[in-house]
């Protein structure tokens, strides 16, 4: 967690994410880059194809950049006193694509994003920008609704599907657990179509050589609901989850357990996009 990126629109969740990122960097000796993306739509007036498209003027964009700089200066002054490894970037473009490109270009180790969550029609049809970054980011993502002190993270929930071929993901979970010096609560949610015994979960935990952990099996009709209820039950400080980064129709049909949890759980969620098998 040496190079941390905070995409920021200066909303309340984004500022919470910034505070969490600064705390993380202070503990890890890392740097923090703040990125504001100006997503300017093109507006077309009139029904005739002869009517030109209206684009935002350069003066308007310049004004938005100046506002972003003012907001950043105010935020940094209030929440990053004494922290010097900090930079600010304003880029014009589509939000999710610009953030993803920035992660790749700057070799970012970790993205910390605020999330409002999403419910109902908005969640089903639109989703949030955080959800899109969770799905496609090449770096792990922290989704933050409210900042918590890094030193307070002592109980981490790790929902698993008992797959033994996710070694890179498992390695990163162990490193995260060591960083926080926390207990790992390994969870499997039995559903009507997927069922295991607690002994299976114990064997899995030994096979991947976890330490300082508990094993937990819960029953629920839907996996995300079971995860959220367990997190509330033990008052989890953090969830760690993998996502397959599905796109298009496959995502529309199958959905994502990780994204459902990010949209509804209160505590921070750390996500990792699994590498596709060749």
Secondary structure, 3 states (H helix, E strand, C coil): CCEEEEECCCCHHHHHHHHHHHHHHHHHCCEEEEEEEECCCCEECCCCCCCCEECCCHHHHHHHHHHHHHHHHHHHHHHCCCCCCEEEEEEECCHHHHHHHHHHHCCCCEEEEECCCCCHHHHHHCCCHHHHHHHHCCCEEEEECCCCCHHHCCEEEEECCCCCCCHHHHHHHHHHHHHHCCEEEEEEEEECCECCCHHHHHHHHHHCCCCCEEEEEEECCCHHHHHHHHHHHCCCCEEEEEECCCCHHHHHHHCCHHHHHHHHCCCEEEEEECCCCC
